[in-house]
Amino acid sequence: MADYSEATSPVVETTHGRVRGVLLKTLYDEEFYGFDGIPYAVPPLGTLRFKEPHALKPWHGIRDCSKPQDKCIQVSSYTKQVEGSEDCLYLNISMKTLKSEEPLPLMVYVHGGGFKGGDASRRAWGPDYFMRENVIHISIGHRLGPLGFLSFADPSLEIPGNAGLKDLILALKWIKANARNFNGDPERITLFGHSSGSMAVQLLLVTPQTEGLFHKAVLMAGVSPELNRLPDMEYRLAKHLGYEGENIDAKVFEFIAAADPKLLVSADFWTPLEKELGRMMPFVPSVESYVTPQAVLLSEPIVLQRTAWSNRIPVIIGANSGEGLTFNPILRNATALQQIQKHPECVLPQTLLNRCDPGQRRQLGQSLLDYFCQAHGHRLVMEHTDGLTDLWTHNMMHSQERFIMARLSYGQAPTYVYRFDFDSPDFNLYRIRFFGKEQRGVSHVDELGYIYVIPATFKLDKSRPEYVNICRMVAMLVSFAATSDPNAELTKPLVQWKPVTRFGPRMILNINEELKFIAQPERQKLMFYQRLYEQAGVALF
């Protein structure tokens, strides 16, 4: 168990060896312990690159876990340079106390970044605000891009795909086995994620591999009932890097395995048209083409969801009221308007884009533009920017709605829905990073500034509504992790957040300067999507 002789650098015994942490201070000067860079798998180097992760052998002596390890190798969204390391299968644990009357619930975070970027450490996501609560915060580094999601149908290569998800599963096994050593309750583990991290959590909810490894989940701004991975990505990557042979798995793999990992993660081989259609993530989770003992996804999530073990556990799901700000290309580039005029299909959800023939795609895209902007083709002008932003927000909200419908049809546990709508002039840090302070609204990722200390965070005066909102957000998440009910002592006097119901209006928690339990404002427009899916012959759930 833990050794308390050194309060500033505590040592904890784990299943694999002893680790030394460090005493840290939050932005508001509260003390907490950090154990950063604990390895949970063999480094995926050399012949292990692209392969399923391997369990670690125990180490001797005390391992220093006072500093975060490198993030997984990627092109940084800040510097546009290749950063990080292939040796990145580490997790980070933070808690304010190593002993308490009752063991603490654990909250395990999966970062976003389009399955190709992001950092699991407190450099990116400081758990400071969680550290005033009785909770253990853990984040997991996992392989990204081609290193995490390369997939070959040839079984002799032993790369069926989804290595990045298998990393997360191995980490969850480590966390479950070691929860007690860190004063945690192995029966109260909450898995939560944002954006592609939320999609990863959604996929871990539907695979049989994770049953019993966590007990509730929070999905923040990221759901995809279909994987929407395009074919032949591996072959296209190899050709982009100079491969001249046929599309034969063994030959393509041999070429990629010999390539510089920096070139693998920075390869950009989308065609101009694919970019116009909003393609961003070449290597994402996939349906594995043959069965292995570690297989995570042997069908599409929409199919697995119907009989998933997780239909029996409670879930929170939500998104931001202005998600579409981030995904509206016109806000970044005026020529994007011409592309939407020319290719109306680029506004479709990826699922419809991938499942319709060109003529149908065009027609469905036009009807979506007509519904949100009352115009398509050359009648679509810059004045329609708000309508387009609204359209992209509803694309996100509709994939979330499909998940909720599945939960209401197949679930036996509560599903709580929120809508984050806090429009701060100076603390919606992602909106400000991308659009400056002139643009208002609540963009993709803005909510994370209210639960994490991020690089742009500054210390708020405690009288400010933004600070009050941080306290409420964290209290609700921790209450859910502790009790399966997000109604915290702090928020109960203000609002009662109830789960969604099958019948009647879609009731959600609206998070603004006030907390209000309201009928979902987007509901009417979301119903329009049901007709598009019917026209396309695509099942909703």
C-alpha positions as CSV (number, residue, x, y, z in Angstrom):
1,M,0.0,0.0,0.0
2,A,1.0,3.6,0.2
3,D,4.0,4.8,2.1
4,Y,3.3,8.2,3.8
5,S,6.7,8.7,5.3
6,E,7.4,11.3,2.6
7,A,4.4,13.6,2.3
8,T,5.8,15.5,-0.6
9,S,6.8,12.5,-2.7
10,P,4.6,9.6,-1.7
11,V,5.3,6.0,-2.9
12,V,2.5,3.6,-3.9
13,E,2.8,-0.1,-4.5
14,T,1.1,-1.2,-7.7
15,T,0.6,-4.6,-9.3
16,H,3.7,-3.9,-11.4
17,G,6.1,-2.2,-9.0
18,R,6.4,0.9,-6.8
19,V,5.8,4.4,-8.1
20,R,6.8,7.8,-6.6
21,G,4.5,10.7,-7.0
22,V,4.8,14.4,-6.2
23,L,2.9,16.9,-4.1
24,L,1.5,19.7,-6.4
25,K,-0.6,22.8,-6.1
26,T,-3.7,23.8,-8.1
27,L,-4.3,27.1,-9.8
28,Y,-6.1,28.1,-6.5
29,D,-3.3,26.8,-4.2
30,E,-5.0,23.6,-3.1
31,E,-2.6,20.7,-2.6
32,F,-2.9,17.4,-4.5
33,Y,-0.8,14.4,-5.4
34,G,0.2,13.6,-9.0
35,F,1.5,10.3,-10.3
36,D,2.4,11.0,-13.9
37,G,3.7,8.7,-16.6
38,I,2.9,5.4,-15.0
39,P,3.5,2.7,-17.7
40,Y,0.6,0.3,-18.3
41,A,1.9,-1.6,-21.4
42,V,5.2,-2.6,-23.1
43,P,6.4,0.4,-25.3
44,P,4.9,-0.3,-28.8
45,L,8.3,0.0,-30.6
46,G,10.0,-2.0,-33.3
47,T,8.1,-5.1,-34.2
48,L,5.4,-4.1,-31.7
49,R,4.5,-1.0,-33.7
50,F,0.9,-1.1,-34.9
51,K,0.3,-4.4,-32.9
52,E,-2.1,-5.0,-30.0
53,P,-0.5,-3.7,-26.7
54,H,1.3,-6.2,-24.5
55,A,1.0,-6.4,-20.8
56,L,4.0,-5.0,-18.8
57,K,6.4,-7.1,-16.8
58,P,6.9,-5.8,-13.2
59,W,9.8,-3.5,-12.5
60,H,12.3,-3.4,-9.6
61,G,12.9,-0.5,-7.3
62,I,10.8,2.7,-7.3
63,R,9.8,4.3,-10.6
64,D,9.8,8.1,-10.6
65,C,6.3,9.3,-11.7
66,S,6.7,13.0,-10.8
67,K,6.6,14.3,-14.4
68,P,4.3,13.6,-17.4
69,Q,5.8,11.5,-20.3
70,D,5.7,12.5,-23.9
71,K,2.4,12.6,-25.7
72,C,1.9,10.1,-28.6
73,I,3.7,11.1,-31.8
74,Q,1.5,13.5,-33.9
75,V,1.4,16.8,-35.7
76,S,0.8,19.4,-33.1
77,S,-2.4,21.6,-33.6
78,Y,-0.4,24.5,-32.2
79,T,3.0,24.4,-33.8
80,K,2.1,22.2,-36.9
81,Q,5.3,20.3,-36.2
82,V,5.7,16.6,-35.5
83,E,5.9,16.2,-31.7
84,G,5.8,13.4,-29.1
85,S,7.0,9.9,-29.0
86,E,6.0,6.4,-30.1
87,D,6.7,5.4,-26.5
88,C,3.5,6.8,-25.0
89,L,1.5,4.2,-23.2
90,Y,1.4,5.9,-19.9
91,L,-1.4,7.0,-17.5
92,N,-1.6,9.9,-15.1
93,I,-3.3,9.8,-11.7
94,S,-4.2,12.8,-9.5
95,M,-5.9,12.9,-6.1
96,K,-6.1,15.2,-3.1
97,T,-5.6,12.5,-0.5
98,L,-4.2,9.0,-0.3
99,K,-6.4,8.0,2.7
100,S,-10.0,8.7,3.5
101,E,-12.8,7.0,5.4
102,E,-14.2,5.5,2.2
103,P,-12.3,4.7,-1.0
104,L,-12.9,7.4,-3.7
105,P,-14.6,7.2,-7.1
106,L,-12.4,7.3,-10.1
107,M,-12.9,9.4,-13.2
108,V,-10.9,8.2,-16.2
109,Y,-10.5,10.7,-19.1
110,V,-9.9,10.0,-22.8
111,H,-8.7,13.1,-24.6
112,G,-9.9,14.3,-28.0
113,G,-8.0,15.3,-31.1
114,G,-9.5,13.6,-34.1
115,F,-7.9,10.2,-33.2
116,K,-4.7,11.8,-34.5
117,G,-3.6,14.4,-31.9
118,G,-4.0,15.4,-28.3
119,D,-2.1,15.0,-25.0
120,A,-3.3,13.0,-22.0
121,S,-1.2,14.9,-19.5
122,R,-1.8,17.8,-17.1
123,R,0.2,20.0,-19.5
124,A,-3.0,20.0,-21.7
125,W,-5.7,19.1,-19.2
126,G,-4.8,20.1,-15.6
127,P,-7.2,18.4,-13.2
128,D,-6.9,21.3,-10.7
129,Y,-10.7,21.9,-10.4
130,F,-11.4,18.2,-9.7
131,M,-8.8,18.3,-6.9
132,R,-11.1,20.1,-4.6
133,E,-13.5,17.1,-4.7
134,N,-13.3,13.6,-3.3
135,V,-12.4,12.0,-6.6
136,I,-9.4,10.4,-8.3
137,H,-8.7,11.7,-11.8
138,I,-6.9,9.5,-14.3
139,S,-6.0,10.2,-17.9
140,I,-4.7,7.7,-20.5
141,G,-2.2,8.1,-23.3
142,H,-3.0,5.9,-26.3
143,R,-1.6,5.5,-29.8
144,L,-3.0,7.9,-32.5
145,G,-3.2,8.2,-36.3
146,P,-1.8,5.3,-38.3
147,L,0.1,4.0,-35.3
148,G,-3.1,3.5,-33.4
149,F,-5.5,2.6,-36.2
150,L,-3.8,0.9,-39.1
151,S,-5.8,-2.1,-40.1
152,F,-5.1,-5.1,-42.5
153,A,-7.4,-7.9,-43.4
154,D,-4.5,-10.4,-43.8
155,P,-4.5,-12.3,-40.5
156,S,-0.8,-13.3,-40.8
157,L,0.2,-9.6,-40.2
158,E,-1.6,-9.6,-36.8
159,I,-2.9,-6.0,-37.3
160,P,-6.7,-6.3,-37.3
161,G,-7.0,-2.6,-36.3
162,N,-8.0,-0.6,-33.3
163,A,-4.7,-0.8,-31.5
164,G,-5.4,2.6,-30.0
165,L,-8.7,1.3,-28.4
166,K,-7.0,-1.8,-27.2
167,D,-4.4,0.5,-25.5
168,L,-7.3,2.1,-23.6
169,I,-8.8,-1.3,-22.6
170,L,-5.4,-2.5,-21.2
171,A,-5.1,0.7,-19.3
172,L,-8.6,0.2,-17.8
173,K,-7.6,-3.3,-16.7
174,W,-4.6,-1.8,-15.0
175,I,-6.7,0.9,-13.3
176,K,-9.3,-1.6,-12.1
177,A,-6.5,-3.8,-10.6
178,N,-4.8,-0.8,-8.9
179,A,-7.7,1.3,-7.8
180,R,-7.4,0.3,-4.2
181,N,-3.7,1.1,-4.1
182,F,-4.5,4.7,-4.8
183,N,-7.4,4.9,-2.3
184,G,-9.9,4.3,-5.1
185,D,-13.1,2.2,-5.3
186,P,-12.7,-0.4,-8.1
187,E,-16.5,-0.6,-8.3
188,R,-17.0,3.1,-9.1
189,I,-15.0,3.9,-12.2
190,T,-16.4,6.5,-14.6
191,L,-15.1,6.6,-18.2
192,F,-15.4,10.0,-19.9
193,G,-14.1,11.6,-23.0
194,H,-14.4,14.6,-25.3
195,S,-14.8,14.8,-29.1
196,S,-12.9,11.8,-30.6
197,G,-12.2,10.8,-27.0
198,S,-16.0,10.7,-26.5
199,M,-16.3,8.5,-29.6
200,A,-13.7,6.2,-28.1
201,V,-15.8,6.0,-24.9
202,Q,-18.9,5.3,-27.0
203,L,-17.0,2.4,-28.8
204,L,-15.8,1.0,-25.4
205,L,-19.4,1.1,-24.3
206,V,-20.4,-1.4,-27.1
207,T,-17.5,-3.9,-27.1
208,P,-17.9,-7.0,-24.9
209,Q,-14.2,-6.5,-24.0
210,T,-14.9,-3.8,-21.4
211,E,-17.7,-5.3,-19.4
212,G,-17.0,-4.7,-15.7
213,L,-14.0,-2.4,-16.3
214,F,-16.1,0.8,-15.8
215,H,-19.5,1.5,-14.3
216,K,-20.8,4.7,-15.9
217,A,-19.8,7.0,-18.8
218,V,-19.9,10.6,-19.9
219,L,-19.9,11.5,-23.6
220,M,-19.0,15.1,-24.3
221,A,-19.5,16.3,-27.9
222,G,-18.6,13.2,-29.8
223,V,-20.7,10.2,-31.0
224,S,-20.7,8.2,-34.2
225,P,-23.1,5.3,-34.6
226,E,-21.1,4.3,-37.8
227,L,-17.3,4.3,-38.0
228,N,-17.3,5.9,-41.5
229,R,-13.7,4.8,-42.2
230,L,-12.9,4.9,-45.9
231,P,-11.4,1.9,-47.7
232,D,-7.7,1.4,-48.7
233,M,-6.3,4.1,-46.3
234,E,-3.2,2.0,-45.7
235,Y,-2.5,1.6,-49.5
236,R,-3.1,5.3,-50.0
237,L,-0.7,6.2,-47.2
238,A,2.0,3.9,-48.7
239,K,1.5,5.3,-52.2
240,H,1.8,8.9,-50.8
241,L,5.1,8.0,-49.3
242,G,6.4,6.5,-52.5
243,Y,5.2,2.9,-52.6
244,E,4.8,1.7,-56.2
245,G,3.5,-1.9,-55.8
246,E,0.1,-3.5,-55.8
247,N,-2.5,-3.2,-53.0
248,I,-1.4,-6.4,-51.3
249,D,-1.6,-6.2,-47.5
250,A,1.8,-7.9,-46.8
251,K,3.7,-5.7,-49.3
252,V,1.9,-2.5,-48.2
253,F,2.6,-3.3,-44.6
254,E,6.3,-4.1,-45.3
255,F,6.7,-0.6,-46.9
256,I,4.8,1.2,-44.0
257,A,6.7,-0.7,-41.3
258,A,10.0,0.5,-42.8
259,A,8.9,4.2,-43.0
260,D,9.9,7.0,-40.7
261,P,7.1,7.4,-38.1
262,K,7.3,11.2,-38.5
263,L,6.4,10.8,-42.2
264,L,3.6,8.4,-41.3
265,V,1.9,10.8,-38.8
266,S,2.3,13.9,-41.0
267,A,1.2,12.3,-44.3
268,D,-1.7,14.3,-45.8
269,F,-3.1,12.4,-48.8
270,W,-6.7,13.7,-48.9
271,T,-7.6,14.9,-52.4
272,P,-8.9,18.6,-52.6
273,L,-12.5,17.2,-53.1
274,E,-12.2,15.0,-50.0
275,K,-11.1,18.1,-48.0
276,E,-14.0,20.0,-49.4
277,L,-16.3,17.2,-48.2
278,G,-15.0,17.7,-44.7
279,R,-12.7,14.6,-44.5
280,M,-10.3,15.1,-41.7
281,M,-9.4,11.8,-40.1
282,P,-7.9,9.1,-42.3
283,F,-7.1,6.7,-39.5
284,V,-10.0,6.0,-37.2
285,P,-11.4,2.9,-35.5
286,S,-12.6,0.2,-37.9
287,V,-14.7,-2.9,-38.0
288,E,-12.1,-5.7,-37.6
289,S,-12.1,-8.1,-40.5
290,Y,-11.4,-11.3,-38.6
291,V,-11.9,-12.5,-35.0
292,T,-9.1,-12.4,-32.4
293,P,-9.3,-12.8,-28.6
294,Q,-8.8,-9.0,-28.3
295,A,-11.2,-8.0,-31.0
296,V,-13.0,-4.7,-30.0
297,L,-15.4,-4.1,-32.9
298,L,-16.7,-6.9,-35.1
299,S,-19.7,-4.9,-36.3
300,E,-20.7,-1.3,-36.6
301,P,-21.4,0.5,-33.3
302,I,-25.1,1.0,-34.2
303,V,-25.5,-2.8,-34.4
304,L,-23.4,-3.6,-31.2
305,Q,-25.3,-1.0,-29.3
306,R,-28.6,-3.0,-29.5
307,T,-27.3,-5.8,-27.3
308,A,-24.4,-4.0,-25.5
309,W,-23.7,-4.7,-21.8
310,S,-23.5,-1.0,-21.2
311,N,-27.2,-0.6,-21.8
312,R,-27.4,-1.4,-18.1
313,I,-25.1,1.5,-16.9
314,P,-26.0,5.2,-16.5
315,V,-24.7,7.7,-19.1
316,I,-24.4,11.5,-19.4
317,I,-24.3,12.9,-22.9
318,G,-24.2,16.4,-24.2
319,A,-22.8,19.0,-26.6
320,N,-22.3,22.8,-26.9
321,S,-25.0,25.1,-28.3
322,G,-22.5,26.5,-30.9
323,E,-20.6,23.3,-31.9
324,G,-21.0,24.4,-35.6
325,L,-18.8,27.5,-35.2
326,T,-15.7,25.2,-35.2
327,F,-16.9,23.1,-38.2
328,N,-18.2,26.0,-40.4
329,P,-15.3,26.4,-43.0
330,I,-16.7,29.8,-44.1
331,L,-15.6,31.3,-40.8
332,R,-12.0,30.5,-41.7
333,N,-12.0,30.7,-45.5
334,A,-14.3,32.7,-47.7
335,T,-13.6,30.4,-50.7
336,A,-15.4,27.6,-48.7
337,L,-18.7,29.2,-49.7
338,Q,-18.0,28.4,-53.4
339,Q,-17.3,24.8,-52.5
340,I,-20.6,24.5,-50.6
341,Q,-22.4,26.2,-53.6
342,K,-20.7,23.6,-55.9
343,H,-20.8,20.6,-53.6
344,P,-23.9,20.8,-51.4
345,E,-23.3,17.3,-50.2
346,C,-20.3,18.6,-48.1
347,V,-22.8,19.7,-45.5
348,L,-24.2,16.2,-44.9
349,P,-23.3,14.1,-41.9
350,Q,-20.5,11.7,-42.9
351,T,-22.8,8.7,-42.5
352,L,-25.1,9.9,-45.3
353,L,-22.1,11.1,-47.4
354,N,-20.7,7.5,-47.3
355,R,-23.9,5.6,-47.9
356,C,-25.6,7.4,-50.8
357,D,-24.8,7.6,-54.5
358,P,-23.6,11.0,-55.8
359,G,-27.0,12.1,-57.1
360,Q,-28.8,11.3,-53.8
361,R,-26.0,13.0,-51.8
362,R,-26.4,16.1,-53.9
363,Q,-30.1,16.2,-53.4
364,L,-30.0,15.5,-49.6
365,G,-27.3,18.2,-49.2
366,Q,-29.5,20.7,-51.1
367,S,-32.5,19.9,-48.9
368,L,-30.4,20.4,-45.8
369,L,-29.2,23.8,-47.0
370,D,-32.7,24.8,-48.0
371,Y,-34.0,23.9,-44.5
372,F,-31.3,25.8,-42.6
373,C,-30.5,28.7,-45.1
374,Q,-33.5,28.7,-47.4
375,A,-31.0,28.7,-50.2
376,H,-28.5,26.5,-52.1
377,G,-26.3,26.8,-55.1
378,H,-25.5,30.5,-56.1
379,R,-28.3,31.8,-53.9
380,L,-26.2,30.7,-50.9
381,V,-24.2,33.9,-49.8
382,M,-22.1,35.1,-46.9
383,E,-25.2,36.3,-45.1
384,H,-26.1,32.6,-44.6
385,T,-23.1,32.0,-42.3
386,D,-25.3,31.8,-39.2
387,G,-27.6,29.3,-40.9
388,L,-24.6,27.2,-41.9
389,T,-23.2,27.3,-38.4
390,D,-26.6,26.2,-37.1
391,L,-26.5,23.3,-39.6
392,W,-23.2,22.0,-38.4
393,T,-24.3,22.3,-34.8
394,H,-27.4,20.2,-35.6
395,N,-25.2,17.6,-37.5
396,M,-23.4,17.0,-34.2
397,M,-26.6,17.1,-32.1
398,H,-28.3,14.6,-34.4
399,S,-25.6,12.0,-34.0
400,Q,-26.0,12.5,-30.3
401,E,-29.8,12.2,-30.7
402,R,-29.4,8.8,-32.5
403,F,-27.4,7.6,-29.5
404,I,-30.1,8.8,-27.1
405,M,-32.8,7.0,-29.2
406,A,-30.8,3.8,-29.0
407,R,-30.4,4.2,-25.2
408,L,-34.1,4.8,-24.8
409,S,-34.9,1.7,-26.9
410,Y,-32.4,-0.8,-25.6
411,G,-31.3,0.7,-22.2
412,Q,-32.2,-0.2,-18.7
413,A,-30.4,2.7,-17.0
414,P,-30.7,6.5,-17.0
415,T,-29.4,8.7,-19.7
416,Y,-28.9,12.3,-18.7
417,V,-28.5,15.0,-21.4
418,Y,-27.0,18.4,-21.1
419,R,-26.5,21.4,-23.5
420,F,-23.6,23.6,-22.6
421,D,-24.5,27.2,-23.4
422,F,-22.2,29.4,-21.3
423,D,-21.1,32.3,-23.6
424,S,-18.3,34.1,-21.7
425,P,-16.7,37.2,-23.3
426,D,-13.2,36.1,-22.2
427,F,-13.3,32.5,-20.9
428,N,-14.6,30.4,-23.8
429,L,-11.0,29.8,-24.5
430,Y,-11.2,27.7,-27.7
431,R,-13.6,30.1,-29.5
432,I,-11.3,32.9,-28.6
433,R,-8.2,30.9,-29.8
434,F,-9.8,30.3,-33.2
435,F,-12.0,33.3,-33.8
436,G,-10.8,36.1,-31.4
437,K,-13.0,38.0,-28.9
438,E,-15.3,39.6,-31.6
439,Q,-17.0,36.3,-32.3
440,R,-19.5,35.2,-29.6
441,G,-21.0,31.7,-29.0
442,V,-20.1,28.4,-27.4
443,S,-17.8,26.5,-29.8
444,H,-16.5,22.9,-29.8
445,V,-14.2,22.4,-26.8
446,D,-15.3,25.5,-24.9
447,E,-16.8,23.5,-22.1
448,L,-13.4,21.9,-21.3
449,G,-12.1,25.2,-20.0
450,Y,-14.8,24.9,-17.2
451,I,-13.6,21.5,-16.0
452,Y,-9.8,21.6,-16.8
453,V,-6.9,24.1,-16.5
454,I,-5.7,24.4,-20.1
455,P,-2.8,26.3,-21.5
456,A,-4.9,29.5,-22.0
457,T,-6.6,29.3,-18.6
458,F,-6.2,32.3,-16.2
459,K,-7.2,32.5,-12.5
460,L,-10.7,33.8,-12.2
461,D,-12.0,36.0,-9.4
462,K,-14.3,33.7,-7.3
463,S,-17.2,36.2,-7.7
464,R,-17.4,35.7,-11.4
465,P,-20.2,33.6,-13.0
466,E,-17.5,31.6,-14.9
467,Y,-16.0,30.5,-11.6
468,V,-19.4,29.6,-10.2
469,N,-20.0,27.5,-13.4
470,I,-16.7,25.6,-12.9
471,C,-17.8,24.7,-9.4
472,R,-21.2,23.5,-10.6
473,M,-19.8,21.5,-13.6
474,V,-17.2,19.7,-11.6
475,A,-19.7,19.0,-8.7
476,M,-22.2,17.4,-11.1
477,L,-19.6,15.2,-12.8
478,V,-18.2,14.1,-9.5
479,S,-21.6,13.5,-8.0
480,F,-22.4,11.3,-11.0
481,A,-19.1,9.4,-10.6
482,A,-19.8,8.9,-6.9
483,T,-23.5,8.1,-6.9
484,S,-24.7,7.6,-10.5
485,D,-26.8,10.8,-10.0
486,P,-25.5,14.1,-11.3
487,N,-27.6,16.2,-8.9
488,A,-24.9,17.4,-6.6
489,E,-25.4,19.1,-3.2
490,L,-24.3,22.4,-4.8
491,T,-26.8,22.2,-7.7
492,K,-29.8,20.5,-6.1
493,P,-31.2,23.8,-4.7
494,L,-31.0,25.3,-8.2
495,V,-32.3,22.6,-10.5
496,Q,-33.4,18.9,-10.7
497,W,-31.7,17.2,-13.6
498,K,-33.8,14.2,-14.6
499,P,-33.0,11.4,-17.2
500,V,-34.5,11.6,-20.6
501,T,-37.8,9.7,-21.2
502,R,-39.1,7.8,-24.2
503,F,-42.3,9.8,-24.4
504,G,-43.0,13.5,-24.1
505,P,-40.5,16.4,-24.9
506,R,-36.8,15.8,-24.9
507,M,-35.9,17.4,-21.5
508,I,-32.2,18.5,-21.0
509,L,-30.1,20.5,-18.5
510,N,-29.1,23.8,-20.1
511,I,-25.9,25.0,-18.6
512,N,-25.6,28.8,-18.7
513,E,-25.1,31.4,-16.0
514,E,-28.2,29.7,-14.7
515,L,-28.9,26.0,-14.7
516,K,-32.3,25.2,-16.2
517,F,-34.1,22.0,-17.0
518,I,-35.7,22.8,-20.3
519,A,-37.1,21.2,-23.5
520,Q,-34.3,20.9,-26.0
521,P,-34.3,24.0,-28.3
522,E,-32.9,22.0,-31.3
523,R,-35.6,19.4,-31.2
524,Q,-37.7,20.7,-34.0
525,K,-34.8,20.9,-36.5
526,L,-33.5,17.5,-35.4
527,M,-36.7,15.9,-36.6
528,F,-35.9,17.1,-40.1
529,Y,-32.9,14.7,-40.1
530,Q,-35.2,11.7,-39.5
531,R,-36.6,12.3,-43.0
532,L,-33.2,12.6,-44.6
533,Y,-32.2,9.2,-43.0
534,E,-35.5,7.7,-44.2
535,Q,-34.8,8.9,-47.7
536,A,-31.3,7.5,-47.6
537,G,-32.6,4.2,-46.2
538,V,-30.2,4.4,-43.3
539,A,-31.4,3.1,-39.9
540,L,-31.3,5.7,-37.1
541,F,-30.5,3.3,-34.3
